[in-house]
Amino acid sequence: MGQMFLKIWLKWKITALMSDTKKSNELPVTQEMLYQVRDELKSDIATLRLETKSGFSDVATKIEALTAEVKSQNAKIHRMLTLYEEQENRNKYVLDGYTSLNDRIEKLENPV
């Protein structure tokens, strides 16, 4: 009977010890441990800020490059429109010349 009592008592003691273990949110923390975690978190936040800023600066640089390219294309389009208008004006003069030449030739060939 003594062994059985010992087994029951050991089982009870082990169960009591296991249920008495504290969870991680219940464990005491020293101030040094708390400061270490705080410093690590601050460092991580600072790193993320720097990465974000560099990412934004990369995007801003790409946007500026695209803006410059659009302005360049606009300048080329305006130049092409100017050339087109000049050519259209020249074509009017040439067409007027051909028309008057054709009228003279018709008058010479078809005297009424």
PyMOL commands that set and color helices and strands:
alter all, ss='L'
color gray80, all
select helices_A, chain A and resi 2-20+24-26+31-109
alter helices_A, ss='H'
color red, helices_A
deselect
rebuild
show_as cartoon
